[in-house]
Amino acid sequence: MASSTHSARQRLIQAALELFTAQGVSGTTTRQIAERAEVNEVTLFRHFGNKHGLLLAVLEESAAFKNLGESLIRRASPPGSVYQALKDYASDSLLALERVPEFVRSVVGEADQYPAENRRALGRGLTEANRYVAQYLATVIQQGHLNTYLPAEKLASLLNGMLLGYAVIEFTSEFHELWEDRDDFLENLVELFLRGAMSPSPESAINNSSENDRSIEVADLPAALVHEILRQARRLGLQDYALAYILFGAGLCATEIVNLQRSHQIYDEQGHFLQITTPGLVRQVPVNQWILGKQYGSYTNNPLIKWLKSRKDNQLAMFLNPAGEPISESEIQNHWESWTQGMLTPQGKPPAIAQAQHTWRVEMLMRGISLENLSILTGCDRAQLQPYARRSREKAALEQATRLDHKPT
């Protein structure tokens, strides 16, 4: 019986969402909702009291928005890039709203027709929607990955309020010039949000697994240290060598690596590429056979290709843990620590895995790639890549000064 009741409730919520989306809240009757859900109106009233009580349930319990929040919370453990997590959440939230524009217009345009108690309930529903974002923010703040002078609940309200404001403006007006497009809005929203109310903690500045922080301090590794890391990885086996190879040869972060499948590589005599799939973006990156002046195989015979050809299993994932399951970010970190044990950077610190990506980006710029093309390969905008451009110019200046010092007078 409980299962049947739960099913009727969910059918009513789904039916209401569909009808509210198609014809607005005022234009939808409880009889229409009950008929679409294949229950009688008494069942609707028993569960929700009235139509506006059902509207509140739609806002609070819509699976799409609940899943967005739960997905965001999961990204706090293990912690990754806060920038990317919030941007993905904001992007996915707007996509969900864009699927129901008539529903958004109706809720906004007809709210003054709701009874006072329902408007208060609607306000509580919006507050409840903040719970997931607030929980995520509270976790990363507690972990020390963000410094902030506002409580997590206030930060969540600001973020969701700005997202809802964007949707209202987009769905109710045209030809404004407030932002170029949705991506422009998202980029500036998250940047303003993080810079205005938060700042990265000192500890997370270099360990961020996906470097989307525009003010990042670039810390690339010297060639001798990179080659030693690759040598140590090679000693530990084919998979270790392949992992280290794509960290330094393709500039990927751990988040991108765990999503790679065996079918995502493309190679022939002309080149070796990996297809990277992230929310809202599919791109290809080259796997370089040359890393800081030393060649690691060829386009058709290198550490990654050798590792995949050695596989006898049926797993789709490109990299595996000892149990034969897809590797996790924390397990990649463990591999990194085993390769770099006892090593120190010129700054006197153990090498951080994010520095592999720093090194690749700086090297690509040193070898002559344009900032525009690096933006295409990395999925970052030009502003995010400016610190790497500055570092490459600094290295070029040092190299030129060194060459001049060797010239006879």
SVG drawing of the C-alpha trace seen along z (x, -y; Angstrom):
<svg xmlns="http://www.w3.org/2000/svg" viewBox="-12 -46 97 57">
<polyline fill="none" stroke="black" stroke-width="0.4" points="0.0,0.0 2.8,-2.4 4.4,-1.8 1.1,-2.6 0.7,-5.8 4.2,-6.9 3.6,-6.1 0.4,-8.2 2.2,-11.1 5.0,-11.1 2.6,-10.8 0.7,-13.8 4.0,-15.8 5.1,-14.8 1.6,-15.5 1.5,-18.9 5.0,-19.8 4.0,-18.9 0.8,-20.8 2.2,-23.9 4.9,-23.9 2.5,-23.7 -0.3,-26.1 0.8,-27.9 -0.3,-27.4 -3.5,-29.5 -4.5,-27.8 -4.2,-24.3 -7.0,-22.8 -6.7,-20.1 -9.0,-17.9 -6.6,-18.1 -3.7,-17.1 -5.6,-14.3 -6.7,-12.9 -3.2,-13.0 -1.9,-11.3 -4.7,-8.7 -6.0,-9.4 -9.1,-11.2 -9.0,-14.7 -9.6,-13.5 -6.2,-11.8 -4.6,-15.1 -6.2,-17.1 -5.2,-14.4 -1.6,-14.6 -1.2,-18.4 -4.2,-20.2 -4.7,-22.3 -3.1,-23.2 -0.6,-25.6 0.5,-23.0 1.1,-20.7 3.1,-23.6 5.3,-23.7 5.9,-20.0 6.9,-20.3 9.5,-22.9 10.8,-20.9 10.7,-17.4 11.4,-17.7 13.9,-14.9 15.9,-17.1 16.7,-19.7 17.2,-17.2 19.7,-15.3 21.6,-18.5 22.0,-19.2 22.9,-15.7 25.5,-15.6 27.1,-18.8 27.4,-17.3 29.1,-14.2 31.8,-16.4 32.9,-17.5 34.4,-14.1 37.1,-13.9 37.4,-17.6 38.1,-18.8 38.0,-22.2 35.4,-24.4 35.3,-26.7 34.4,-23.8 32.0,-22.2 30.0,-25.5 30.2,-26.3 28.9,-22.8 26.1,-23.1 25.1,-26.6 25.2,-25.4 23.2,-22.3 20.6,-24.3 20.1,-26.8 19.7,-23.9 17.1,-22.4 15.2,-25.7 15.5,-26.2 13.6,-23.0 10.6,-24.5 10.5,-28.2 6.7,-28.4 6.7,-27.0 9.2,-29.6 7.2,-32.5 4.1,-31.2 5.6,-30.9 7.0,-34.4 4.1,-36.1 1.3,-34.6 2.9,-34.6 0.8,-37.6 -2.3,-35.5 -1.3,-32.9 -2.7,-33.0 -0.4,-34.5 0.2,-31.1 1.2,-29.6 3.6,-32.5 5.2,-31.8 5.4,-28.1 6.9,-28.9 9.5,-31.0 10.3,-28.1 10.5,-25.8 13.1,-28.1 15.0,-28.1 14.9,-24.3 16.4,-24.3 19.5,-26.0 20.1,-23.2 22.2,-21.1 24.4,-24.0 24.8,-25.1 25.8,-21.6 28.4,-21.4 29.9,-24.8 29.9,-24.0 31.9,-20.9 34.6,-22.6 34.9,-25.4 35.3,-23.0 38.0,-21.1 39.9,-24.4 39.5,-24.7 37.7,-28.1 38.0,-31.1 34.8,-33.1 33.3,-35.8 29.7,-34.7 27.9,-31.5 27.3,-28.7 23.5,-29.2 23.9,-32.9 26.3,-32.0 24.0,-29.4 21.1,-31.9 23.2,-34.4 24.2,-31.8 20.7,-30.4 19.2,-33.9 21.4,-35.0 20.6,-31.9 16.9,-32.4 17.3,-36.1 19.1,-35.1 16.3,-32.7 13.6,-35.3 15.3,-37.9 16.0,-35.4 12.4,-34.1 10.7,-37.4 12.7,-39.8 14.6,-40.0 17.4,-42.0 19.0,-43.0 22.8,-43.4 23.5,-42.4 25.7,-39.5 26.8,-37.9 25.3,-34.5 24.7,-31.9 28.4,-30.9 29.4,-34.5 27.0,-34.9 28.1,-31.6 31.8,-32.5 31.3,-35.9 28.8,-34.7 31.1,-32.1 34.1,-34.4 32.3,-37.2 30.8,-34.7 34.2,-33.2 36.1,-36.5 33.4,-38.6 32.5,-36.3 35.2,-33.7 38.9,-33.2 40.9,-30.0 42.7,-28.9 46.6,-29.0 46.7,-25.2 44.4,-24.6 46.0,-27.1 48.4,-24.5 46.6,-21.3 43.4,-22.1 42.9,-19.2 41.4,-21.4 43.1,-24.7 40.2,-27.1 41.3,-29.8 42.3,-32.9 44.6,-34.2 46.5,-30.9 50.2,-30.9 51.7,-28.8 54.3,-26.3 55.7,-24.3 58.3,-21.6 61.9,-21.6 62.7,-19.2 65.1,-17.0 62.5,-16.5 59.8,-15.6 62.0,-13.1 62.8,-11.5 59.1,-11.3 58.5,-9.5 61.4,-7.2 60.1,-6.2 56.6,-5.6 58.1,-3.4 59.8,-1.3 56.4,-0.6 54.7,0.9 53.0,0.2 49.9,-1.5 52.0,-3.8 54.1,-4.8 51.0,-5.4 49.4,-7.5 52.5,-9.7 52.8,-10.0 49.4,-11.5 49.7,-13.8 52.8,-15.4 52.1,-14.6 48.5,-15.7 48.1,-18.1 45.1,-16.3 43.9,-16.5 42.9,-13.6 39.1,-14.4 39.5,-14.1 41.6,-10.9 39.1,-8.9 36.5,-9.6 38.6,-8.3 37.6,-5.0 39.7,-2.8 37.7,-4.0 38.6,-7.6 42.1,-7.4 42.7,-8.0 46.1,-7.4 47.9,-6.9 51.2,-7.9 50.2,-11.6 49.2,-12.0 47.8,-10.6 44.7,-12.2 42.4,-11.7 38.7,-12.6 37.8,-14.4 34.2,-14.7 33.1,-17.2 29.7,-18.7 28.7,-20.8 32.0,-20.2 33.6,-17.5 37.2,-18.2 40.3,-16.4 43.8,-16.9 47.0,-15.7 49.3,-13.2 52.7,-14.7 55.5,-12.3 58.1,-14.9 58.1,-16.1 60.5,-18.8 63.1,-17.9 62.9,-14.1 61.0,-11.8 58.8,-9.1 58.0,-6.7 56.0,-7.7 52.4,-8.3 51.9,-4.6 54.1,-3.2 54.3,-5.0 53.6,-4.2 49.8,-4.7 49.4,-2.5 51.6,0.2 49.5,0.2 46.2,0.6 47.6,3.3 48.7,5.3 45.2,5.4 43.4,8.7 40.2,7.6 36.9,6.3 36.7,3.1 35.9,0.0 37.8,-2.4 41.3,-3.4 42.9,-3.0 42.1,-0.5 42.7,0.0 44.1,3.2 40.6,4.7 40.1,4.3 37.6,1.4 37.9,-2.1 40.5,-4.1 39.5,-7.0 41.0,-10.4 42.3,-9.5 44.0,-6.4 45.7,-8.5 46.9,-10.8 48.4,-7.7 50.2,-6.7 51.6,-10.2 52.9,-10.1 54.6,-6.8 56.4,-8.2 57.5,-11.4 58.5,-10.0 61.5,-11.8 61.5,-14.4 61.4,-18.2 60.6,-21.1 62.9,-24.1 60.7,-25.7 61.6,-22.9 58.2,-21.2 57.0,-17.8 55.7,-18.0 51.9,-18.4 50.0,-16.5 48.5,-19.8 52.0,-20.8 52.0,-18.3 49.2,-20.3 51.0,-23.5 54.1,-22.1 52.3,-20.9 50.5,-24.2 53.7,-26.3 55.6,-23.9 52.9,-24.2 53.2,-28.0 57.0,-27.8 56.8,-25.6 54.7,-28.2 51.1,-27.4 48.8,-30.4 46.7,-31.3 43.6,-30.9 44.5,-27.4 45.5,-26.4 42.1,-27.7 40.5,-25.2 42.6,-22.3 42.1,-23.0 38.5,-24.2 39.6,-27.3 39.1,-30.9 42.0,-33.2 41.7,-35.0 42.2,-31.7 45.3,-31.0 47.0,-34.4 49.1,-33.2 50.5,-30.5 51.3,-33.0 53.1,-35.2 55.1,-32.2 56.1,-31.1 57.3,-34.7 59.3,-34.6 61.0,-31.3 61.6,-32.6 63.3,-35.7 65.5,-33.5 66.5,-31.3 67.4,-34.3 69.5,-35.8 71.3,-32.5 72.1,-32.2 73.4,-35.8 75.7,-34.9 77.3,-32.2 78.1,-34.4 81.7,-35.6 82.3,-39.3"/>
</svg>
